[in-house]
């Protein structure tokens, strides 16, 4: 199944300066995080670009699915908190990547080849499904680094793997392997690293063979069923995060 070794994500973005690289491969549009010095953490410009590119892909009849991935051995660490540390009352970039991914009418595949942590895990969980390489790993380190999930992590992870396993990941910050992630239902498949891109492109071809109108209805229905009550939960989570930030700020000022 593996393509030419040179036909890898790192090879595709070599020499590219964009922090979010857009590449079309057959019926798939690849959105590649390309910020090696920051482990592909997304600054506000990247988050806006991600939402905009998803909308463009949705409107392009030649594109049948989107593959989201990262270069340089990482998926994405999520928000670049060094750009703007979380503060009470701060304005969140909207739509944030999870909202944008869940709003897409076309399948969005998360392709993971390396660590997928914190906000990156939230983003992967918001996609239609996840294909991971055998060297991928997964962790929710929000509590470990002293921040709260703002992209639906408390809801999305529990929905994917169950409340007890989600609690274990969130309360310890421990990293799990691709094999464990697949066994728990967090990801759909584990493939050798050299084959993860070809496998995702193969899936894209299968998706492209389906009737686009019926496929869009199925995508919407599947998200509705898999996240029954999730939209309400996400809204509550955002309210609670703002409330807890406010309480923390009040405590610090006393």
N, C-alpha and C positions, 0 to 999 in steps of 0.2 A: 504493500500500500504506500510505502514511503516514497516521496518525490526525491529529486536531486537534493542532497544535503544543503546546497547553496540556497535552495528555495525554502528558507525558514523565515520566521518573523524578523529576526535580527538582520538577515540579509535583505529583506524587503524594505526595511527602514534605514539601511546603511546610507549615510550621507544626507539624510533628511533632518531638517532642523525643527520641523513642526513638533509641538508637544503632543498633539493628537494627529496621528497620520491616518489619512483616508486612502484605502486601496480597494479597487474593485477586482474581484477574481470570479469570473463567470457570473452566476446569479447572486453571489454574495458580496456584500460590502464589509470590509474589515475596518474597524475603528481600533487603532493601536495606540496605547499610551506609550509615550516616547520621551521620558524624562528620567534618564538613568541616574543622575546624581541625587534624585529625590525618591528613588524607588517607585517612580511613576505616580507619586502623590499628586492629586489634582488641585491646582490653584483655581481661583474663581474663573479665570479665562478658559481653562480647560473644561470646567463643568458647564459653562455656557456653550462652548463649542460642541461638547458631547450631545447636549439636548438638541442643538441646531442640526447636527449631522444626522441624528436619528430621525428628525422630522424630514430632512431631505431624502433620506433613504426610504421613508414611508411613502413619499410622494413620487418616487421614481419607479415606473412600471417595469424597468429592466432589473430591478433589485428585488429578490424574493426573500432574503433573510439578511440579518446583520450578525457578524461575528465580532465580539468584543474581546480584546486581548491586550497583553502588555509585552513590550520588548525588554531585553536586557535581564532576563531571568526573574522578572516579577510581573504580577498582574497589576495591581495598584494598591497602595496603602490607604486609599480613600482621600479624604480632605487633607490638604497641606496645612496643618495647624500652625506651622511656623510662619506661614504667610499672614495668617490672621487668627491668633489664638481665640478659642471660644470665650465669649463674654456674655453676661446677662443682657438680654434685649437685643443682641446682635441680629442683623437681618440675614436670613439664609438665602443663598442663590436658588431661585425657583424658576422652572422646575428643576429640582435636584436630580442627579443621575438615576436614582431609583424610580422617581416619578416619571421621568422621561422614558425609561426602559419599559415600565408597566403600561405606558400610554401607547406604545408602538402597536400598530395593527399587524405587523409582520413578526415572525419569530426572531427572537434575539438570543443568540447562543453565546454563553461565556466560555471562552477557551483559556484554560489555566495551565501554565507551564512554569511553575515556581510558586513562591509563597503567595497566598491570598488571605489577607488579614484585615480585620476591623472594617473600615468603610468599603474596602475592596470585597470583603465577604458579603456585605450588605448588597453591593452592586451585583455580584454573581448570583445571589439568591433572588434578585429581582428579574433575572433573565428567564427565558422560557425553560432552559435547562443548561446544565454545565457539563462540559467534557474536560477531563483533567488528564495531564500527563502523569507518568509514574513518578516523576520528581516533584509534583505539585504537593502543597500542604496548605492547611487551613486553620485559622485561629481567629477568635474574637477577643481582642485585647483592649477593648474600650475601658473596662474597669481597671485593668492593669496599668494603663497610662493615665488614668484619672479623668476620663471624659465619659460622656453619656452618648449612646447611639442616637443619631438624629435622622437616619435614613431607613428606619423601620426594623433595625436589627433584632429587637426584642420579639417582634411579631414574626418576621420572615424566617428566622432560624428555628423557632419552635414549630412553625408550620411545616418546615422541611424535615426536621429530624425528631420532633417530639420535645415536650417541655423539659423532661429530665436530662436528656442529652444536651439540649440547648443550655440549660442551667449549668451543667458541668463545664461546657466550653466557656461560657460567659464568666463564671465565678472563679475559674482557674486561669484563664488565658492560655491554657496549654494548646499546643499545636497538634493536629491530627494528620495522619498520612493520607495519601490519595486512596489507598485501599480501605482504610477505616471510613473515610468520607463517602466512598461508594457503598460500603456495607450499610452505613447509617442512612443513606438516601439523600445525602447532601449533593452529590454529583451523580451523573447518569452512567458514565463509562470512565475507565482508566485505560489509557493506551500508551505505548512507548513514546518517549519525548519526540523522537524523529518522525512519529506518525500522527501527532496530534493535529497539525495543520491539515495534512491530507485527509484525515478522518472528518474533520469539520467541513471541509470543502465537499467531501463525498455526501455528507448529510445535507448540505446546502443544495446539491443537485437533486436529491430525493425530494426535498421541500419544493423546489422549483417545478417539479413534475405535477404537483397538485393544482387543483383549480384555485386561483387566487381569491376569488370572492368567498368560496366555501371555507378556504383556509383561514381567512381573516375572521370569519364568524367563529370558527373553532378556537382560534387564539383568544378571542375575547371571552368566549364561553369558558374555556379552560382556566383562564385567569380568575374569572368570577367564581368558579367552583372551588379551585384550589385555595383561593383566598377569601372564602366566605366570611364576611365580617372584617376582612383585613383592612379595607379602606378606612372603616371607622376606627379600627385599632391604630392605624398609622396616624390618623388625625388626633386621637387621644394622646398618643405618644409624644407628638410635637407639643401639645398643650402642657403635658406633664414635664417635659424637658425645660420649657420656658419657666414653668413654675418653680422647678427645683433650682434652676440657675438664679432665679430671683431670690429664693430663700438663702442660697449660698452667698450671694452678694450682700444680703442684709446681715447675715451672721458675721461676715468679714468687716462690715462697717461699724459693728457694735464694739 
